[in-house]
Amino acid sequence: MHIGLLFGGQSAEHEISIASAQAIYTAADRERYVISLIEIGQDGGWRLIKPAAGGAWPHGDAGSPVVLLPHKGRLLSATPPFAELARLDVVFPVLHGPNGEDGTVQGLLQAYGIACVGSGVLGSAIGMDKDVMKRLLLQAGLPTARCLVLHSGEANLYTYAQCARVLGSPLFVKPANTGSSVGIGKAATQEAFDSALAHAFRYDHKVVVEEFIEGREIECAVIGSVHPRVSVPGEIVTTHEFYSYKAKYQDEAATTLLIPADLPDAVAAQLPALAIKAYRALCCAGMARVDFFLDTNDHLWINEVNTIPGFTRHSMFPVLWAHTGLSFAELIDELIADALARHVRSAKLLRNR
């Protein structure tokens, strides 16, 4: 089976995406798959990267420009003589952030009739936008932190005091459409609030100002579409003020993953059903990581749902499944099988229209 591993992208999470792709490439069963490495550069260009000697992950290869054409995933050279390089059975996007995780690439693959690992257009778009996500979670009766939403040009619409009057103090300030905690700030004064807003608006035209929920950070992983399954829960403990981009990727010693999380029986029993309900409410498919806060009263709050979670060897998603009894290679197998099954079901529906 020929897999197109699509990584890189134009977002601030470009390097994280490369690390995730490397882990997937290394773990995948080479007896089952031929893998084409397709990197989207920060200039937006698509390039085919050649593996190193012995099939190892490449380092320093600039790649050759390629284009993807409709009908059975035809990957062609973008330079003369425009030779066909591969026909892809499935594309595995491991793109984090805008123009990759937000439904844009998923829409391209759907229009081209190519099977895609993970959520489709709608689930990906919803999962990326924290504002829309929260509205749908609330509509589904699921607990999530209250927030206010500011659009570009409205930075002065609310003062810190006005937001704190509604949401309490301190406040979290988040770009609506980023992942990996990029652009997120915490504020307990007007000065810190102004700085956090300015920083968040560097990454998005829409910013979510959210109430602070004191408690533990609990995460679980979900895979599947028709009958989704939930992993054991894990807890993130960090010495940083919150689980920031730096705590995730630049200061590994500051963060500990506790798996399985030590939870009260009632909470442990409630968590899988909440995760599945959120997964379905946001139209997810294939995979997602569902992040919770467990407050001091043992009440669960859904923080967010990430439709393309990190896939590095130390990322919560594969680590949670490893503790649940599914190896990294087996996890990849299940995700690819799910993508193919959904593609077949969608093709049947298309023929009926």
Residue, then its C-alpha position, 0 to 999 in steps of 0.5 A: m500500500h502506498i502512503g503519502l505522509l504529508f508534513g511541514g506546512q506554513s504555520a508556526e508549528h512547521e518544525i513540530s510537524i516534521a518531528s511528528a512525521q519522522a516518528i510516524y515514518t520510523a514506526a510504520d511497518r515497511e512490510r506493509y507500506v511504501i511511504s512517500l515523504i511530501e513536505i509542504g514548505q513554509d513558502g507553500g510549495w510541495r516537495l518530494i523528499k528522498p529517504a536517506a541511505g537504507g530508507a532512514w529519515p532524510h536530513g537536509d534534502a531540499g526535495s523536488p517540486v511535486v503536484l498532486l492530481p485527482h484520481k487515485g492520488r497521482l503524484l507528478s513531478a512539477t518540473p519537466p518531464f512531468a513524470e508520474l512518481a507515485r499513485l497514493d492509496v492514502v494520504f496521512p496528513v500530520l500538519h499542525g495549525p492553519n492550512g493543514e489541520d483546519g480542513t483546507v488540505q482535507g478538502l483538497l483530498q476529498a475533492y481529488g477522491i483520495a483517502c485521508v487519515g483523520s477528520g474530514v473538512l467539517g470536523s477539521a475546521i471545527g476542531m481548529d476554531k476554538d470559538v466555534m468548538k466551544r459553541l458546539l460543545l455548549q450546544a451539546g450540553l458539554p462543560t467548557a470554560r466560558c469565554l469572550v471573542l474578539h476580532s481584529g480591530e476590536a482589541n479595545l472593545y473590552t478592558y481587562a476589568q470588563c473581561a474579569r468582571v464576566l469571567g473572573s481573574p486571571l484570564f487566558v488569551k488564545p488565538a482562535n486558530t492555532g495549536s500547540s499552545v502557540g500565541i497563548g498568554k495568561a493575564a491578571t493585570q491590564e498591562a499583561f492583558d494588552s500584551a497577551l492580546a497583541h501577541a495572540f493577534r499576531y497569529d489570528h484575526k480572532v482571539v478567545v478570552e477565556e476564564f481560568i479553571e484551576g485544576r489538573e490537566i487530563e487528556c485522553a485519545v480517541i480513534g475510530s469513526v463508526h465505533p470510536r475507542v478511548s485510551v486510558p487517561g493521562e495527566i500533564v504536570t508542568t513546573h511552568e505557569f501553564y502548559s505552554y509551547k515552551a513547556k511542550y517542546q523546549d523544556e522537556a524536563a519541566t513536564t511529566l506525563l502521568i499515565p494512567a492518570d490517578l483519578p477518582d473512580a467516578v471521574a474515571a468512569q465519566l471521562p470516556a463517555l464525555a470524550i466520545k460525546a465531544y468527539r461526535a459533537l465536533c464531527c470528528a473522525g479517525m482520531a483526536r486528542v480530547d483535553f480536559f481540566l479536572d477542577t478542585n471539586d472533581h468536575l471535568w471541563i473540556n478544554e479542547v479537541n485536537t484533530i491532528p495531535g502531536f505524533t512525536r515519540h513523547s507526544m501524549f497521543p501515541v504514548l496514551w495508546a501505547h499504555t492502552g495496549l496499542s503499539f505505535a505501528e499498530l496505531i498507524d495501521e488502525l488509522i490507515a484502515d479507518a481512512l480507507a473504510r471511510h473513503v469506501r463508504s463516502a464513495k458509495l454515497l457519492r455514487n447514490r447522489 
